[in-house]
């Protein structure tokens, strides 16, 4: 009887371990599917309208151009207003980021410690704007499966992340993100992002992203328009020297 109990216990532990492994694997597959949507185009470029809204409802508007190639090259350059024009950021592989501000005349590499800071005064951080895939940066587990969505908890693989965890809700059929909740190291939610996606040609594209800072009651809305895909953008467009143009 004792021997039988050990066998039952062993089978139970094996079953739980096996199921948890499969469960985690399925969650990471879902995250990879989301990455495929985010980086499906060979390259893309378009116009960006950025609306900052403070707690009193006062708004300020900026405009920028955006260019991206694959999942390791992205260039933002502000075009309006005049006092912001020329400010540019370059995101490269392995979390490398550069910032160029015309007043300082020389591009500056963003350190790991600085990536938790606000991205050019918005509610996005430099970490949020990194171009690395989510599946490279996070380990996923499934929290909930709804009728039209999956909800995943993402735990950073790198302890340098400014987030303790994030929770992402993904469209169940197209796999684009619907909402992302951001938590600090103490488990407190302090930011949330909501997404609106539309089909442009053969690609799903985020036409609107709203990032809300819950502590400051401040939000940043990004509208992307005039998007063009697979234009054959040269790698030469994503160099530190190009930031100054």
C-alpha positions as CSV (number, residue, x, y, z in Angstrom):
1,X,0.0,0.0,0.0
2,X,2.8,2.3,0.9
3,X,4.5,1.5,-2.4
4,X,1.3,2.2,-4.2
5,X,1.0,5.7,-2.6
6,X,4.5,6.6,-3.7
7,X,3.6,5.7,-7.3
8,X,0.4,7.8,-7.1
9,X,2.3,10.7,-5.6
10,X,5.0,10.4,-8.3
11,X,2.4,10.3,-11.1
12,X,0.7,13.4,-9.6
13,X,3.9,15.4,-9.4
14,X,4.9,14.3,-12.9
15,X,1.5,15.3,-14.3
16,X,1.5,18.7,-12.6
17,X,5.1,19.4,-13.8
18,X,4.3,18.3,-17.3
19,X,1.1,20.4,-17.5
20,X,2.8,23.5,-16.1
21,X,5.6,23.1,-18.7
22,X,3.2,22.8,-21.5
23,X,1.1,25.7,-20.2
24,X,4.2,27.9,-20.0
25,X,5.3,26.8,-23.5
26,X,1.8,27.7,-24.9
27,X,2.0,31.1,-23.2
28,X,5.4,31.9,-24.8
29,X,4.1,30.7,-28.1
30,X,1.3,33.3,-27.8
31,X,3.9,36.0,-27.0
32,X,5.9,35.0,-30.1
33,X,2.7,35.2,-32.1
34,X,2.2,38.8,-30.8
35,X,5.8,39.6,-31.8
36,X,5.2,38.3,-35.3
37,X,2.3,40.9,-35.6
38,X,4.4,43.7,-34.2
39,X,7.4,43.0,-36.5
40,X,5.6,41.4,-39.5
41,X,6.6,44.0,-42.0
42,X,10.2,44.1,-43.4
43,X,10.1,47.8,-42.8
44,X,7.6,50.6,-42.2
45,X,7.5,54.4,-42.0
46,X,4.9,57.0,-41.4
47,X,3.8,60.1,-39.5
48,X,3.3,60.3,-35.8
49,X,1.0,62.7,-33.9
50,X,1.7,62.8,-30.1
51,X,-0.9,64.4,-27.8
52,X,0.1,65.0,-24.1
53,X,-2.8,65.5,-21.7
54,X,-2.2,66.7,-18.1
55,X,-4.5,66.1,-15.1
56,X,-6.4,69.3,-15.8
57,X,-7.1,68.3,-19.4
58,X,-4.7,70.7,-21.0
59,X,-3.2,69.3,-24.1
60,X,0.0,69.9,-26.1
61,X,0.6,68.4,-29.6
62,X,3.8,67.2,-31.2
63,X,4.5,65.7,-34.6
64,X,7.2,63.3,-35.6
65,X,8.3,60.9,-38.4
66,X,8.9,57.3,-37.7
67,X,11.0,54.7,-39.6
68,X,11.5,51.0,-38.6
69,X,13.2,48.0,-40.1
70,X,12.7,44.5,-38.7
71,X,12.8,44.3,-34.9
72,X,16.2,45.8,-34.3
73,X,16.1,49.3,-36.0
74,X,13.8,52.2,-35.3
75,X,14.2,56.0,-35.7
76,X,12.0,58.7,-34.3
77,X,12.5,62.3,-35.3
78,X,10.4,65.3,-34.1
79,X,9.3,67.8,-36.7
80,X,6.9,70.0,-34.7
81,X,6.7,72.3,-32.6
82,X,9.7,74.3,-33.5
83,X,11.3,73.9,-30.0
84,X,11.1,70.1,-30.4
85,X,12.1,69.8,-34.1
86,X,15.2,67.8,-34.7
87,X,15.1,65.8,-31.5
88,X,15.7,62.2,-32.5
89,X,16.0,58.7,-31.0
90,X,17.5,55.6,-32.5
91,X,16.7,52.1,-31.2
92,X,19.0,49.3,-32.2
93,X,19.5,45.6,-31.4
94,X,20.2,44.4,-27.8
95,X,18.4,47.4,-26.2
96,X,20.9,49.9,-27.5
97,X,19.4,53.4,-27.8
98,X,20.7,56.8,-28.8
99,X,19.3,60.3,-28.2
100,X,20.1,63.4,-30.2
101,X,19.1,66.9,-29.1
102,X,20.1,69.7,-31.4
103,X,21.0,72.0,-28.4
104,X,23.8,69.6,-27.4
105,X,24.9,68.9,-31.0
106,X,26.2,65.4,-30.2
107,X,24.2,62.1,-29.9
108,X,24.1,60.5,-26.5
109,X,23.9,56.8,-25.7
110,X,21.0,56.0,-23.3
111,X,22.3,54.0,-20.3
112,X,20.4,51.0,-18.8
113,X,19.7,53.1,-15.7
114,X,18.2,55.9,-17.8
115,X,15.7,53.6,-19.6
116,X,13.1,54.0,-16.9
117,X,13.0,57.7,-17.5
118,X,10.4,59.4,-19.6
119,X,10.9,59.2,-23.4
120,X,11.3,62.8,-24.5
121,X,8.8,64.0,-21.8
122,X,6.0,61.6,-22.7
123,X,4.4,58.9,-20.5
124,X,6.4,56.2,-22.3
125,X,9.8,55.3,-21.0
126,X,12.9,54.6,-23.1
127,X,12.4,50.9,-22.1
128,X,8.8,51.1,-23.6
129,X,10.2,52.4,-26.9
130,X,12.9,49.7,-27.2
131,X,12.7,47.7,-30.4
132,X,13.5,44.3,-28.9
133,X,10.8,41.6,-29.2
134,X,8.7,40.9,-26.1
135,X,9.6,37.2,-26.2
136,X,13.3,38.1,-25.9
137,X,12.6,40.3,-22.9
138,X,9.9,38.4,-21.0
139,X,8.8,35.0,-19.9
140,X,5.1,34.5,-20.2
141,X,2.4,32.6,-18.3
142,X,-1.3,32.5,-19.1
143,X,-3.6,34.2,-16.6
144,X,-6.9,34.1,-18.4
145,X,-8.5,32.9,-21.6
146,X,-11.6,34.9,-22.6
147,X,-14.0,34.5,-25.5
148,X,-11.9,36.9,-27.7
149,X,-8.6,37.4,-25.9
150,X,-5.7,35.9,-24.0
151,X,-4.3,37.5,-20.9
152,X,-0.6,36.9,-20.2
153,X,1.6,37.8,-17.3
154,X,5.1,38.7,-18.5
155,X,8.1,38.5,-16.1
156,X,11.3,40.3,-17.2
157,X,14.2,38.0,-18.0
158,X,16.6,40.8,-17.2
159,X,16.8,42.2,-13.7
160,X,17.7,45.6,-15.2
161,X,14.0,46.1,-16.2
162,X,12.2,48.9,-14.4
163,X,9.1,46.6,-14.3
164,X,8.3,43.9,-11.8
165,X,5.9,42.4,-14.3
166,X,3.5,43.5,-17.0
167,X,0.1,42.0,-17.9
168,X,-0.9,42.0,-21.6
169,X,-4.3,41.2,-23.1
170,X,-4.0,39.9,-26.7
171,X,-6.6,39.6,-29.4
172,X,-7.4,35.9,-29.6
173,X,-7.5,35.5,-33.4
174,X,-5.0,38.2,-34.7
175,X,-2.7,38.2,-31.7
176,X,-2.2,42.0,-31.5
177,X,-2.1,43.7,-28.1
178,X,-5.3,45.2,-26.7
179,X,-4.0,46.5,-23.4
180,X,-0.8,46.3,-21.3
181,X,-0.7,47.0,-17.5
182,X,2.6,47.9,-16.0
183,X,3.6,47.0,-12.4
184,X,6.6,48.2,-10.3
185,X,8.8,45.9,-8.3
186,X,6.4,46.0,-5.3
187,X,3.5,44.7,-7.5
188,X,1.7,48.1,-7.8
189,X,0.2,49.0,-11.1
190,X,1.3,52.5,-12.1
191,X,0.8,52.7,-15.9
192,X,-1.5,51.2,-18.6
193,X,-1.5,51.3,-22.4
194,X,-4.5,50.7,-24.7
195,X,-4.2,49.9,-28.4
196,X,-6.4,50.4,-31.5
197,X,-5.3,48.2,-34.4
198,X,-6.5,48.4,-38.0
199,X,-5.6,46.4,-41.1
200,X,-3.4,48.4,-43.6
201,X,-2.8,46.4,-46.7
202,X,-1.8,42.9,-45.4
203,X,-0.5,44.1,-42.0
204,X,-2.2,44.9,-38.7
205,X,-1.0,48.3,-37.6
206,X,-1.5,50.2,-34.3
207,X,-3.3,53.4,-35.4
208,X,-3.6,54.6,-31.8
209,X,-1.8,53.9,-28.6
210,X,-2.7,55.6,-25.3
211,X,-0.3,55.4,-22.4
212,X,-1.7,56.5,-19.0
213,X,0.4,57.3,-16.0
214,X,-1.9,56.5,-13.1
215,X,0.1,58.2,-10.5
216,X,0.5,61.5,-12.3
217,X,-3.0,61.3,-14.0
218,X,-1.2,62.2,-17.2
219,X,-1.5,60.6,-20.6
220,X,0.2,60.4,-24.0
221,X,-1.8,59.5,-27.1
222,X,0.1,58.4,-30.2
223,X,-1.6,58.4,-33.6
224,X,0.2,56.8,-36.6
225,X,-0.9,57.7,-40.1
226,X,0.3,57.6,-43.7
227,X,1.9,54.2,-43.0
228,X,3.9,52.6,-45.8
229,X,5.3,49.1,-45.6
230,X,8.1,47.1,-47.3
231,X,9.7,50.1,-49.0
232,X,13.2,48.6,-49.0
233,X,14.6,51.1,-46.4
234,X,18.4,50.9,-46.3
235,X,20.3,50.0,-43.1
236,X,22.2,53.3,-43.7
237,X,19.2,55.2,-42.5
238,X,19.6,53.7,-39.0
239,X,23.1,55.0,-38.0
240,X,24.1,57.4,-35.2
241,X,25.3,59.9,-37.8
242,X,21.8,60.1,-39.3
243,X,20.4,61.3,-36.0
244,X,21.8,64.8,-36.7
245,X,20.0,65.2,-40.1
